[in-house]
Amino acid sequence: MTERGTRELAGRAVLIAFRVYRRHPVTIAAVAAVVFAPVALLDTVASAQAETLVDQGSGRAVAGVLVLLATSVLTAGAAVGAGLLDRLVAREFGVPAMSMRAALRSLPKARLVGLDLAVSLIVATGTVLGALPGLAAYTLLCLSAPLLVRDDLGVRAAMSRSFELTRHHLLATILVVTVPVVLEHEVLAVVELLWDFPFIVMFAAHMLMAVVVLASVVLVEIALAQTLADEADKDRRERVDGQTQPVPL
């Protein structure tokens, strides 16, 4: 894809996500707060533990850095939240809207939890090897949850579909998904490094960033998954039509 095409694709996904958040701010913030609360708590605890390990020096410093890197990436992997937001704002993507009760009832919760665990394991394994492998794994698999809900896929099929779509649009995915997540966690890391805030204050900061940034990233993932899947389906139909057209005599 050309640089212009990448910018257009990234811009389209961000604009859709912004429009959705502007139209449903209370619903999206409430869902994000509930879904990301345990994740924010885990991230705050892990960050505190990593800081303690780093302060102790030696090999424990390495362990602390790895813990911090791993949790920084894993906190963006709330597949259930992505699935629920996809259901709640589906009208923006051409699908009939659902109530909260209907959305919860229709979600493939077991598959979404399984997807969360599978993606977390893969990303954690990559992160142990280094920051770049972890971020690459997250980037390639970040559309798995929206695709699972959108196309009613299994866990493996959703991850495979995400890999297939994102690898052809890697720069756009990095720009609108990976970079915001990394920046969000780097901001929190700097705050924790420069100021010794109480645990409850840092938890509140993690929650605020989750509601504002992570929820926005999830909406971008939904929009990007929809856009890339539609483009891929269109290209496939055009190829099939081209192959089935009669050859002129």
C-alpha positions in Angstrom: 0.0 0.0 0.0 1.2 3.5 -0.8 2.0 6.1 1.8 -1.1 8.0 0.8 -3.3 4.9 1.0 -1.9 4.1 4.5 -2.7 7.7 5.7 -6.2 7.4 4.3 -6.9 4.1 5.9 -5.5 5.2 9.3 -7.4 8.4 9.1 -10.7 6.7 8.2 -10.5 4.3 11.2 -9.7 7.2 13.6 -12.5 9.3 12.2 -15.1 6.5 12.6 -13.9 5.8 16.2 -14.1 9.5 17.1 -17.6 9.8 15.7 -18.7 6.7 17.6 -17.2 7.9 20.9 -18.8 11.4 20.4 -22.2 9.8 19.9 -22.1 7.3 22.7 -19.7 8.8 25.3 -21.5 7.6 28.5 -22.1 4.1 27.2 -18.5 3.6 26.0 -17.0 5.1 29.1 -19.1 3.0 31.4 -18.3 -0.2 29.5 -14.6 0.7 29.4 -14.5 1.4 33.1 -16.1 -1.9 34.0 -14.1 -4.0 31.5 -10.7 -2.3 32.1 -11.0 -2.0 35.9 -9.4 -5.4 36.6 -6.8 -4.7 33.9 -6.0 -1.3 35.3 -5.6 -2.9 38.8 -3.3 -5.6 37.4 -1.3 -3.0 35.5 -0.9 -0.8 38.6 0.2 -3.7 40.8 2.6 -5.1 38.2 4.1 -1.6 37.6 4.7 -1.2 41.3 6.3 -4.7 41.5 8.5 -3.9 38.5 9.7 -0.7 40.2 10.5 -2.6 43.4 12.5 -5.2 41.4 14.4 -2.6 39.4 15.3 -0.7 42.7 16.8 -4.0 44.0 19.2 -4.1 41.1 21.1 -7.1 39.6 19.1 -9.7 37.7 15.9 -8.5 39.4 16.1 -5.3 37.4 15.9 -7.3 34.2 12.9 -9.2 35.7 11.3 -5.9 36.6 11.7 -4.5 33.1 10.2 -7.6 31.6 7.2 -7.5 33.9 6.6 -3.8 33.0 7.0 -4.5 29.2 4.6 -7.4 29.4 1.9 -5.7 31.3 2.2 -2.6 29.1 1.2 -4.6 26.1 -1.2 -7.1 27.7 -3.5 -4.4 29.2 -4.7 -3.6 25.7 -6.0 -7.1 25.1 -9.5 -7.0 26.6 -11.3 -9.0 24.0 -14.5 -9.1 25.9 -14.5 -5.3 26.0 -13.9 -5.1 22.3 -16.7 -7.6 21.6 -19.2 -5.7 23.8 -18.3 -2.3 22.3 -18.7 -3.8 18.9 -22.2 -4.9 19.7 -23.2 -1.7 21.4 -22.1 0.6 18.6 -22.7 -1.8 15.7 -25.2 0.6 14.2 -22.3 2.9 13.2 -21.0 0.0 11.1 -24.2 -0.9 9.3 -25.4 -3.5 11.8 -28.7 -3.2 13.8 -28.2 -1.7 17.2 -28.5 -3.9 20.4 -29.4 -3.1 23.9 -27.0 -3.8 26.7 -28.8 -7.0 27.7 -29.0 -8.3 24.2 -25.4 -7.5 23.6 -24.3 -9.4 26.7 -26.5 -12.3 25.9 -25.3 -12.6 22.3 -21.6 -12.3 22.9 -19.5 -15.5 22.5 -18.1 -14.9 25.9 -16.2 -18.2 26.2 -14.5 -17.7 22.9 -13.6 -14.1 23.7 -12.1 -15.1 27.1 -10.2 -17.9 25.3 -9.0 -15.4 22.7 -7.8 -13.0 25.4 -5.8 -15.8 27.1 -4.3 -17.0 23.8 -3.3 -13.5 22.6 -1.9 -12.7 26.0 0.2 -15.8 26.0 1.6 -15.2 22.6 2.3 -11.5 23.3 3.9 -12.4 26.7 6.1 -15.0 25.0 7.2 -12.4 22.4 7.8 -9.8 25.1 10.1 -12.1 27.0 12.2 -12.3 23.8 12.3 -8.5 23.6 10.0 -5.5 23.4 9.9 -5.5 19.6 8.7 -9.2 19.2 6.0 -8.5 21.8 4.8 -5.4 20.1 4.9 -7.1 16.7 2.8 -10.0 18.0 0.3 -7.5 19.6 0.1 -5.5 16.3 -0.6 -8.5 14.1 -3.2 -10.0 16.5 -4.9 -6.8 17.6 -8.0 -7.1 15.4 -8.8 -10.7 16.5 -11.6 -9.8 18.9 -13.6 -7.5 16.5 -13.2 -10.1 13.7 -14.3 -13.0 16.0 -17.5 -11.1 16.9 -18.1 -9.7 13.4 -17.7 -13.0 11.5 -18.6 -15.4 14.4 -15.2 -17.1 14.2 -13.3 -19.5 16.4 -10.3 -18.4 18.4 -7.7 -19.7 16.0 -9.6 -18.5 12.9 -9.9 -15.0 14.4 -6.2 -14.7 15.1 -5.4 -16.1 11.7 -7.7 -13.5 10.1 -6.2 -10.7 12.1 -2.7 -11.7 11.0 -3.8 -11.9 7.4 -5.3 -8.5 7.4 -2.8 -6.6 9.5 0.3 -7.9 7.8 -0.8 -6.3 4.5 -1.5 -3.0 6.3 1.2 -3.1 9.0 2.1 0.6 9.0 -1.5 1.8 9.3 -2.1 -0.7 12.2 1.0 0.5 14.0 0.0 4.2 13.6 -3.6 3.9 14.9 -3.4 1.0 17.4 0.1 0.2 18.6 1.6 3.7 18.9 -1.3 5.1 21.1 -1.1 2.0 23.4 2.7 2.4 23.8 2.4 6.1 24.4 -0.3 5.7 27.0 1.9 3.3 29.0 5.0 5.4 28.6 3.2 8.4 30.0 2.1 6.4 33.0 5.6 5.0 33.4 7.1 8.5 33.4 4.6 9.6 36.0 5.4 6.7 38.2 9.1 7.3 37.8 9.0 11.0 38.6 6.4 11.1 41.4 5.8 8.8 44.2 2.0 8.9 44.2 -0.1 6.6 46.5 -1.3 3.4 45.0 -4.9 4.6 44.8 -3.9 7.7 42.8 -2.0 5.6 40.3 -4.9 3.2 40.0 -7.2 6.2 39.2 -4.6 7.4 36.6 -4.6 3.9 35.0 -8.4 3.8 35.0 -8.6 7.3 33.4 -6.2 6.3 30.6 -8.0 3.1 30.1 -11.4 4.9 29.6 -9.9 7.6 27.4 -7.2 5.9 25.5 -7.8 2.2 25.5 -11.5 2.5 24.8 -10.6 4.8 21.9 -8.1 2.3 20.6 -10.6 -0.5 20.9 -13.0 1.5 18.8 -10.3 2.1 16.2 -9.6 -1.6 16.2 -13.3 -2.3 15.4 -13.3 0.4 12.7 -10.1 -0.9 11.2 -11.2 -4.5 11.3 -14.4 -3.6 9.5 -12.6 -1.5 6.9 -9.9 -4.0 6.1 -12.3 -7.0 6.0 -14.7 -5.1 3.7 -11.8 -4.2 1.4 -10.5 -7.8 1.4 -14.0 -9.1 0.6 -14.4 -6.6 -2.2 -11.0 -7.5 -3.7 -11.9 -11.2 -3.5 -15.2 -10.6 -5.3 -13.5 -8.6 -8.0 -11.0 -11.4 -8.6 -13.8 -14.0 -8.7 -15.8 -11.9 -11.2 -12.8 -11.4 -13.3 -12.1 -15.1 -13.5 -15.7 -16.0 -14.3 -16.2 -13.5 -17.1 -16.5 -15.1 -20.5 -13.5 -14.7 -22.8 -14.6 -12.7 -26.0 -14.2 -14.6 -29.2 
